[in-house]
Amino acid sequence: MRTALTELLGVEHPIVGFNRSPAVVAAVTNAGGFGVLAASAYSPAELDAQLSWISEQVDGKPYGVDLLVPSKFVAGDPDSLVASLRAQIPSSHLAFVQSLLDKYDIPVSPSVVDHSEVAAAITPNGAPALLDVAFKHPIALIANALGTPPPSLVSRAKEAGVVVASLVGKAQHAERQIAAGVDVLVAQGTEAGGHTGTIATMVLTPEIVDIAGDRPVLAAGGIADGRQMAAALALGAAGVWCGSVWLSSEEDIAVQAIKDKFLAATSADTVRSPTRTGKPARQLRTAWHDEWEAPGSPQPLPLPLQLMLVEEAWQHIDAAAQAGHEGALKLESFFVGQVVGSFSDVRPAGEITRRMAEDCQRRIAELGGLIAPA
């Protein structure tokens, strides 16, 4: 296929595969798509290692990285950033999270890793470290997941010949991104997993296309097969940005317990909730969300405080769920879009990429047959 996106990035299929697993990123790129590493869960050292691994696997083929650089931050002391952030977490919130672990009898996992450095990276003082790492590697695209990218990111990317992409949830967002010098706009509808807005992809995509000028627009949210990809192209998109579909891939690093829940879920089983990160993010609805929404429960904290508050608890929940713990399985959740209802099996990411591209071309050809001869 040939679109503005394939021309810009030098790929065969206008499919962007967004995932936190380096193996998924490499598989999508090697199958002719464009893999993008979701890097918000990595420390600078971890990101360096993962990008090095991807580069080795793709043998010069293009890939990108997505960083969580929000437009609004919780300020921190540059000399003791983690400590200053932790000091802002109310004791009542700490007690509430502990009460959930106690209520569901969640055992303490011996393999808990302190991810405070990751949360601290989502601040003015921490974010530059991740940018420094990203630009050390041969990335072809850098995406900003939240808000308008800072001028320093855009200027560094331009100097390095790296495409800048940004996710938008409404037309006003796109106007700010265009003014900031973004090269590619990702119109992410509310159906998408993770941080997202309230406007549906079918409505949002043509709105963004109409104001994007000559910038390629990617459609995101509710796209997991060739039919949906063909619809996105018909709306004027130059390609698709897919995230949730890779959660059903063999290479995804999600624990088997959550993959099983995904396979059993319907498209009605997700919720936009700030209870994981501090910003509304679509995820599989479970008892975790019921508890936070119950009368008397505290309000979620802003990003990154909520992330720091619940991260260790989620490591305990994930480990216990993987072991089949009944209480943990009730709480277990992860970020996923409404297309979760279409998950029926687990397949290699490369096969998912190729099937989507082939099915899209077939659907487009079939649509051509609907036009009556003159």
N, C-alpha and C positions, 0 to 999 in steps of 0.2 A: 504494500500500500504506500501511497505517496501523499503526505499532507505537509502543512507548514511545520509540524512538530518533527516528522521524520527527517525533513530537510535540515532543520535547525540542529538536531542532535545526532544525525547520521545513523539512524536506526531503521530496522526493517518494518517494525510494527509500531503504530502510534499508541502504545500501551505503556504506561508508567506503573511499575510495581513498587509500591511503598510498603516497607516492612522493617521490623526491628531486627530480623535475623539476617546476618550477612549471607547465609546460604541461599535464602530466597532472593535476595538482591542479585547475587551472581547468577542464579538460575534464570531469572527473568531476562537479564542482559544477554546471557549466552543463548537464549531462545529467540533473540531478535527484538525484544522489548527494551525498556530502559529501567533498570533497577535503581531505587532510591532508598538509602538506609535511614530509617527513623532513629535519630541519634539522641533523642531527649532522655533516654534511659541510660546513657553511657557517661562515665567520667572522661576527662580528657585523655587519660592513659588508655582506657578501654577503647575509646573511639579511634585512637591512633592504631591500636592493634587490629581492630575490625576493618578499617579502611585498607590497611596493608594486606590483610588476608583477601579482601575482595579484589584488589588490584592483581594479586597473583592468580586468582581464579579466572578472571575475565580476559586476560591476555591482550590488553590494550583496547578492548571494547568499552564504550562509555557507560558511566554510572554517575549517580549523584548522592547528595546527603541532605537531609532535612533536619534543621535545628529549631528548637523551641525558643524563639526570641520574642517574647510578648512586648506589646507597646507600653504596658504598665507593669511596674515592678514593685516588689517590697524591697526597700533600701536596706543595705547591710554594711557593717563596718568592714572595710577592706582587709584589716589586720586579723579579724576574728569573725569572719562572715558566718560560718556555720553556727557558732555559739550565739551570735547576736540574733540569728533567725530563730533558733530554738527557744531563746528567751522570750520571744513574742508569742509562743504557743500557750494559750491559757491552760491552767491545770485542770479546769473543768472538761476541756476537750480530751486531754490525756486520759482522764478518768473514764470518760464515756467510751473511748475506744477500748480501754482495758475491760470495761463492763461487757462489751460485745464479745470479746475473746472468752471471758469467763462464762457468759450465758450460753455460748455454743461449745463450751468445753474444748477450746482450741489448744492443743499442746504446744509447748515452746519448741521451735525448731533449732537444732544445734548448729545449723549452717546459715544463720542470718548474716547478711552482709550489710554494713553501714553505707547507705546510699546518700548520706547527707551532702556529699560533694556534688552529686548529680543535681539535687534540688538547688544547691547554692549556685550552680551554673546558670540558673534561670534568673539572674540578677544582673545589674549593670557591671558589677565587679567580676562576676563569674563567667558570663557569656563570652567575653573575648578569648578565653583560653580554648574553648571549643572551636571558635572561628580560626584561631591560629593552627590548630591541629588539622582542621578540614582543608585549609589552603596549602598544607604541606603535601597533600596527595593529589593525584591527577583526576580530580573530580571534573565532570563536564557541566554540572548544574548544582546550585545550592538553593534550597527552598527554605522559606521562613514560614513556620506553621501558624504563628500568631502575630497579628498586627503588621504594621508597616516596617520593613527592614530598616535598620539604622543606616545612615549615610556611609559609615565606615564599612559595612558589609557590602553595600552596592559598589562603592569605589574600588574595594579590593577585588571584587569579582570582575569588574570591568577591566582592571589592569591585568588580571590573570586570564582573561578570555573565557570566564566561567559564566554560564547563563544563570540569571537570577529569577526564581519563581516564587510566587507567594499565593497562599490560599485566601480566598475571599468568600464571604457569606452574604454580601449584599452589594448593590451597585456603588454605594458611597465608599465602601472599602476599596473597590477596584479603582475608583478615581484617585484615592490617596496613593495607591500602589503605583499607578501610572505616573503620577507626579514625582514619586520617589525614584523612578527609573527602572522598575521591574520589567523583565523581558517576557515572562510567561505568567498568565493569570490562571489560577486553578479555581474554577467555580464549584465550590463544595456545598452541595445541598444538605439539607437537614437529615436526609436518610443515611448519611455517612457515619462511620464509626469515629470515635474520638471527639476532639474539640470541633464543634460545628454550630452553625446558626439555626435559624428557624424557617428559611425559605427552601422549598423543594427544588431539586436539580432540574426538573423539567421547566420550571419557571425561571430559575436563576441563570442557567446557562445562556439562553438567548439574550437576556438582559446584559450580561457581561460581554458577550460577543458584540453587541451593538455599540458598546462604548470603548472597546479594546483597540480599535484602529487596526494596525497591521500586526499587533501582538497576538501570538497564538493563545488560544483559550483551551484549557483542558476541562472536561466535565468530571466531577467526582461526586460520589454518593449514589448508591443504588445501582452500581454497574459491576456485574459479575459474569456476564456472558456476552456472546456476540450480538444477540438481539438488542441488549441495552447499549452496547458500544455503537451499533449502527444508528440507534436513536440519537445518541449523543452527537455523532457526526452530522446527522440531519439537522440538528439544532444549531449547527455552525461551529461546533468544537473541532479543534485540530487533532484531538486525541482524547484519551481517558486516563484519569489518575485513579488507580484502584488500590484499596488497602485491605478491606475485609476479606476479599476472596482468597488471599494468600493464607489466611488463618486456617483454611481447610487444606493447606498443602503439606506434603510430607516433611518439607524442610523447616516449617515454622517451629519456633522453639517453645510454644505454649505447652504446658503440661497436658497430659492425656485427659485428665479430668475435665479441663475446660474445653478441649476439642470435642469430647463426648457431649457436653452440654450444648455446644454450638450445633452439632449434628441433630440434636433433639429439639432445638428451638424453632419457633415460628417467627415470621417477620414482625409480629406484634409483641415479641418478648424483649424489646430493648427500651432504654430510657435515657433521656438527656439529664445528666446529673452532675453536680459539682463535687460530689462526695469523694472522688478519687484524687482530684488535682487542685480543686478550688475554682475551676472554670467549668461551665457546662460541657460535658463530653458524653457522647452516646456510648452505651455499654449494655451488656446483658443484665437485665433486671433480676435481682435475687433478694434474699432476705436482708442483705447488707443495706439495700436502698430502703426497704420497709422500715428498718430500725432507725435510719437517719431521718426519715420523714414522719416518724411517730411523734405524737404530742410530747413535749418536754425535751425532745432531743435538741442538741445545739445546732446552730447554723454552721455550715462549712466555712472554713477559713479561706482567705484569698491565696492564690498561687504565689509562692511555692510552699506556704506554711501548711496547707492541707496535705500536700504531697509528702512533706516531712512528717506530718502527724501520723499518717496511715501506712507509710511504706513498710515499716517493720512488721506491722500487724498483717499486711498482705503477704509478706514472705511466710509467716506462720500459717496463714490460711492456705496458701498455695501448696506448701509442703504437706499439710495435713490432708488436703483434698486429694493430692496425688496418691496418698496412702489409703484412700477410701474412707476417711473420717466422715461420719454422718453430718456432724455440725458444720464442718468446713465445706462440705458439698452444698449445703444450703446457702452459704455465704458466697461461694466461689463465683467470680465474674471476671470479665475482661472487656476492653473496648472493642466494639464490633458494630457494624451498620445493620440496617434492616434487611439487607440481602442474606443475612444469616439464615433466614427461612428457606433459602434455596440450597443450602449445603446438604449434600446427600452422601458424599464419600470423601476420602482423603486421596489426593493425587499429587504427583510431582509438580512443582511450580512451573517448570518448563512446558509440561504438557498443558497446563491451564492456559499459559500464554499462547501457545500455538493454536489450541482449540478456539480460544476467543477470537483470534485474528481470522482464522478460517471461517468460523461461523458468521462473523461480521461481514466478510466479503460475500458469502453465500446469501445472507439476508439482503444486502444492498442489491445484488443481482436480481433477487426475487422481486424486490420493490420496483425495479425497472420494468418488469413484466406487467405491472399494474397499469401502465400508461397505454391507453388505447391508441391505435394507429390513427394518424391524421386523416 
